[in-house]
Amino acid sequence: MSRSDIDADVDEIEAALERLAGSVDLLVDRARPTSIARRGLARVKGRFVDELGQPRYETIVPVAVGTVAVVATIIGIRRLVS
C-alpha cells in the first residue's frame, strides 16, 4: 500500500466523519425541545396565517365558533347544575 493510497483513505475517512458529525448535529437540533416547540408553533401558525401573513378565515372562523359553542355549553351545564 503506497503513501498516496493511505492519504486517500485518510481523506475518505475524514470526509465520512465530517458528514457523520453534520448528521449528528442535525439530529441533536431536531431533538432539542426549543426546536420541537418552534416547529410546532410554525405548523399551527401555518394553519391560521397564509404565506403573505394574511389570516386564514376558513380556519379561524370554525375554530372561533367551536370555542364559543364549547364555552356556552359549559356555562349552560354549570347553570343547570347550580
C-alpha positions in Angstrom: 0.0 0.0 0.0 1.5 3.3 -1.1 1.6 6.6 0.8 -0.9 8.1 -1.7 -3.3 5.2 -1.0 -3.0 5.8 2.7 -3.5 9.5 2.3 -6.6 8.9 0.1 -8.0 6.5 2.7 -7.4 9.0 5.5 -9.1 11.8 3.4 -12.1 9.5 2.8 -12.4 8.7 6.5 -12.1 12.3 7.5 -14.9 13.2 4.9 -17.1 10.5 6.3 -16.5 11.7 9.8 -17.4 15.3 8.8 -20.7 14.0 7.2 -21.5 12.0 10.3 -20.8 14.9 12.5 -23.1 17.1 10.4 -25.9 14.4 10.6 -25.5 14.1 14.4 -25.7 17.9 14.8 -28.9 17.9 12.7 -30.4 15.2 14.9 -29.4 16.9 18.1 -31.0 20.2 16.8 -34.2 18.3 15.8 -34.5 16.7 19.2 -33.9 19.9 21.2 -37.2 20.9 23.0 -37.0 24.5 21.7 -36.6 23.3 18.1 -39.6 21.0 18.6 -41.7 23.8 20.0 -40.6 26.2 17.2 -41.6 23.7 14.6 -45.0 23.1 16.3 -45.6 26.8 16.5 -44.8 27.2 12.9 -47.2 24.4 12.0 -50.0 25.9 14.0 -49.3 29.4 12.7 -49.3 28.0 9.1 -52.9 26.8 9.7 -54.1 30.3 10.7 -51.9 32.6 8.6 -51.0 32.3 5.0 -47.6 32.8 3.3 -48.3 36.6 2.9 -49.2 37.0 6.6 -52.9 37.3 6.0 -55.3 35.5 8.3 -56.9 32.3 7.0 -60.6 32.9 7.9 -61.6 29.5 6.5 -59.7 28.1 9.5 -60.1 30.8 12.1 -64.0 31.1 11.9 -64.7 27.4 12.6 -62.3 27.3 15.5 -63.8 30.5 17.0 -67.3 29.3 16.6 -66.4 25.9 18.1 -64.7 27.6 21.0 -67.8 29.8 21.7 -70.0 26.8 21.5 -67.9 24.8 24.0 -67.8 27.7 26.4 -71.6 28.3 26.1 -72.2 24.6 26.7 -70.0 24.6 29.8 -71.8 27.7 31.1 -75.2 26.2 30.4 -74.4 23.0 32.1 -73.0 24.8 35.2 -76.2 26.9 35.4 -78.3 23.8 35.2 -76.3 22.0 37.9 -76.2 25.0 40.3 
